[in-house]
């Protein structure tokens, strides 16, 4: 459990720095340069992520709650939405990205919430709860900073985003989830 918790602290600590301590972040960029800062950030976040993965098996898997089976279907719908939002975050801006304002953070919130609906063991609640809390806090910080919102683009961009997001969801649902998370969904 120690490696798992340490991984969460390192991963989210690295992500919280740009959100909560903009002055520290800017100072590091000034001393290291933007490329070196991004490289260091990536290495620290990757180390935290690796510790989360390594510590997962030894983390507490006792049940906090036992979700009813029907919540799986709600989670699947939410995951389809999350995949569309992730694609919207990286695709040319359409109306989805404009309406959501920050589609990656919205995707993380939906993804984490969907997983909390269906996973009631301690380690899952810690993992997905941490992602949900981080995404909510980061969204508030982004709003306070006045970060730019993507301009509304054409509907055709949204059609492509929806189709690609649905394809990514289908690939994960039918095949990849067992390799990503060690659990086959069907």
C-alpha positions in Angstrom: 0.0 0.0 0.0 2.9 2.3 0.7 4.1 2.3 -3.0 0.6 2.9 -4.2 0.1 5.9 -1.9 3.6 7.3 -2.6 2.8 7.0 -6.3 -0.4 9.0 -5.9 1.4 11.7 -3.9 4.2 12.0 -6.5 1.8 11.9 -9.5 -0.7 14.4 -8.2 2.0 16.5 -6.5 3.7 16.9 -9.9 0.3 17.8 -11.4 -0.6 20.2 -8.6 2.6 22.3 -8.9 1.5 24.0 -12.2 -2.0 24.4 -10.7 -1.4 25.6 -7.1 2.1 27.0 -7.3 2.3 29.0 -10.5 5.2 31.1 -9.1 7.3 28.0 -8.3 6.5 26.6 -11.8 7.4 29.9 -13.5 10.6 30.1 -11.4 11.6 26.5 -12.5 10.9 27.4 -16.1 13.0 30.5 -15.8 16.0 28.5 -14.4 15.6 25.3 -16.4 14.0 26.5 -19.6 10.6 25.4 -20.8 11.8 22.2 -22.5 13.8 21.0 -19.5 10.9 21.9 -17.1 8.5 19.8 -19.2 11.0 16.9 -19.3 11.5 17.0 -15.5 7.7 17.3 -15.0 7.1 14.3 -17.3 9.8 12.2 -15.5 8.4 12.9 -12.0 4.8 12.3 -13.2 5.9 9.1 -14.9 7.7 7.9 -11.8 4.5 8.5 -9.8 2.4 6.7 -12.3 4.9 3.7 -12.3 4.6 3.5 -8.5 0.8 3.6 -8.7 1.0 0.6 -11.1 3.6 -1.3 -9.1 1.8 -0.6 -5.8 -1.7 -1.5 -7.2 -1.5 -5.3 -6.4 -0.3 -4.7 -2.9 -2.9 -1.9 -2.2 -5.9 -2.6 0.0 -8.6 -4.3 -2.1 -11.2 -4.7 0.7 -14.7 -3.4 -0.2 -15.9 -0.1 1.0 -19.2 -0.5 -0.9 -20.7 -3.0 -3.3 -22.1 -1.2 -6.3 -25.4 -2.6 -7.8 -24.8 -4.4 -11.2 -26.9 -1.9 -13.1 -24.4 0.9 -12.5 -22.1 -0.8 -15.0 -24.3 0.3 -17.8 -24.4 3.9 -16.6 -20.6 3.7 -16.3 -20.3 2.4 -19.9 -22.3 5.3 -21.1 -20.2 7.8 -19.1 -17.1 6.2 -20.5 -18.3 6.7 -24.1 -18.8 10.3 -23.2 -15.3 10.5 -21.6 -13.7 9.1 -24.7 -15.5 11.6 -26.9 -14.3 14.4 -24.6 -10.7 13.2 -24.7 -10.8 13.2 -28.5 -12.3 16.7 -28.4 -9.4 17.9 -26.3 -6.9 17.1 -29.0 -8.9 17.5 -32.2 -9.4 20.7 -34.1 -11.9 22.7 -32.0 -15.5 22.1 -32.6 -18.6 23.0 -30.7 -18.1 20.3 -28.1 -14.7 21.6 -27.0 -16.2 25.2 -26.9 -19.2 24.2 -24.8 -17.2 22.1 -22.4 -14.4 24.7 -22.2 -11.7 22.2 -21.0 -12.6 18.8 -22.5 -9.6 17.0 -21.0 -10.5 17.9 -17.4 -14.1 17.1 -18.1 -13.1 13.7 -19.5 -11.0 13.0 -16.4 -14.0 13.9 -14.2 -16.4 11.7 -16.1 -13.9 8.8 -16.3 -13.1 8.9 -12.6 -16.8 9.2 -11.6 -17.8 6.3 -13.9 -15.1 4.1 -12.3 -16.2 5.1 -8.8 -19.7 3.9 -9.7 -18.5 0.4 -10.4 -15.5 -0.1 -8.2 -16.0 0.0 -4.4 -12.7 -1.4 -3.1 -10.3 0.9 -1.1 -7.6 1.1 -3.8 -10.1 2.0 -6.5 -11.8 4.7 -4.4 -8.4 6.2 -3.6 -7.2 6.1 -7.3 -10.4 7.3 -9.0 -11.3 9.6 -6.1 -7.9 11.3 -6.4 -8.3 11.8 -10.1 -11.8 13.2 -9.6 -10.7 15.6 -6.9 -7.7 16.7 -8.9 -9.8 17.4 -12.0 -12.3 19.4 -10.0 -9.6 21.5 -8.3 -7.7 22.0 -11.6 -10.8 23.1 -13.4 -11.5 25.7 -10.7 -7.9 26.9 -10.9 -8.0 27.1 -14.7 -11.2 29.1 -14.5 -9.7 31.5 -12.0 -6.6 32.0 -14.2 -8.9 32.9 -17.1 -7.4 30.3 -19.4 -8.6 30.6 -23.0 -11.6 28.7 -24.1 -11.5 27.0 -27.5 -13.4 28.9 -30.2 -16.5 27.2 -31.6 -15.6 25.4 -34.7 -17.7 23.7 -37.4 -20.1 20.9 -36.6 -18.1 18.6 -38.9 -15.3 18.7 -36.4 -17.8 17.4 -33.8 -19.0 14.6 -36.0 -15.4 13.4 -36.4 -14.8 13.7 -32.7 -17.9 11.7 -31.9 -17.0 8.9 -34.4 -13.4 8.7 -33.2 -14.4 8.8 -29.6 -17.0 6.1 -30.1 -14.4 3.9 -31.9 -11.9 4.4 -29.1 -14.6 3.5 -26.6 -15.5 0.4 -28.6 -11.9 -0.7 -28.8 -11.4 -0.4 -25.1 -14.7 -1.9 -24.2 -14.5 -5.0 -26.5 -10.7 -5.6 -26.4 -8.2 -3.3 -24.7 -9.6 -2.9 -21.2 -8.3 -6.4 -20.2 -4.8 -5.2 -21.2 -5.1 -1.7 -19.7 -6.6 -2.6 -16.4 -6.4 -6.4 -16.2 -10.2 -6.8 -16.3 -12.2 -7.9 -19.4 -15.5 -6.0 -19.6 -17.3 -8.6 -21.6 
